[in-house]
């Protein structure tokens, strides 16, 4: 998911450089949403890992 956020961020930057404001805005919004979803899922995974303890 982080990969796709970075892809959309790159698309937004390239579109912004070439003057495609609408595409850049949409891509930046998608990248931001995917990044926050990634952060939430990462935090949930870390919390679950801490609550379960180490199995080793």
N, C-alpha and C positions, 0 to 999 in steps of 0.2 A: 504494500500500500504506500509505503514511503517512496518507493520507486516511481509510482504513478504521480504522486504529488510533485516530485522533482521534474518529471516529464512535462506536466502541465505548467509548472513554473517556467521551464525553459521555453515552452511555446508562448507563454505570456510575454516573456522578455523579448523574444524574437519578433512577435507581432507588434509589440510596443515600439521597437526600434524602427520597424517599417511603416508605422503609422496606422495600423489597424486597431483602433481604440476599442471597438466592441469585442473583437476576438480576444484582445489582450485582457480586457476586464473580465470576460467570462472565464478564460483560462486561469487567471489569477484567483478568481472566486472558487473554482473547482479545486485548484491546488491547495488553497487555504482550508477548505472543508475536508479534503482527504488527509491533510496533515493533522488536523485536530482529531479526526477519527483515529488515525494512527496513534496519536498521543494517548487518547482515552483507552484504546485497546492495550497499549503497552503498559499503562498504569494498572489496569485491571489484571493483566498477566503477572505483573510484579507483586501486586497485593495477594493474589491467589497463591503465588509461589511462597510468599512469606508466611501465609496462614497455614499452608499445608506442611511446611517444613521440608527439610531435605530428606529424601528417601534413601540416601546413601549412608 
